[in-house]
Amino acid sequence: MQEPYSTDGDSRVPKIYTKTGDKGFSSTFTGERRPKEDQVFEALGTTDELSSALGLAREFCLDKGHSFTPQLDKIQCVLQDLGSNVATPVSSARESHRKKTTFSPEPIAELETWIDEFTEELPPLTNFILPSGGKSSSALHVARTICRRAERRVSPIVRAGEVDPNVAKYLNRLSDYLFTVARYAAMKEGSQETIYQSAGTTDMERGKQ
């Protein structure tokens, strides 16, 4: 997490750099100093990467006029809330910290509703597909894989009791959502998804599929 801006003399000009992390340590929301490679910061960094990937995917989706882009906006906001919970390890948090960074299970149910709605419109999935289907779809697949990594980074600290279990559940459900909406974007754009075929498949066998 970025620490508060510093000021220089009487100019009161905000500075983006604080120099407090120059020695390889950073602060949690609780004020605890930990090495930057700590599991908490690994989870936070990957969640930030996920939000950035979603922002890029959103731009492609906006260009195509997809109706679900407000959902991506909301997901990025939820990820900020999720990050706040991750940045507040239970072992060093006071009650006031926990109240400010509670992570609600409601966004999980919302994702499930969205997944069900998109799935009803999609053709059944009968083959493995490769990340493909146009720029919107492919960008959403990239976000999906980063989401999976974020889930892997969060899982150890959830098991350690430092983070709300709903954080891991949300990331797990979000990867399902991103897979589904990537397929939906490809369908709406009329783009062909690439079907997985074994490298040993012959040209004649490919022609039959």
Buried (B, 14 or more C-beta within 10 A) or exposed (E): BEEEEEEEEEEEEEEEEEEEBEEEBBBBBBEBEBEEEBBBBBBBBBBBBBBEBBBBBBBBBEEBEBEBBEBBEBBBEBBEBBBBBBBBBBEBBEEEBBEEBEBEEEBBEBBEEBBEEBBEEEEEEEEEBEBBBBBBBBBBBBBBBBBBBBBBBBBBBBEEEBBBEBBBBBBBBBBBBBBBBBBBBBBBBEBEBBEEBEEEEEEEEEEEE
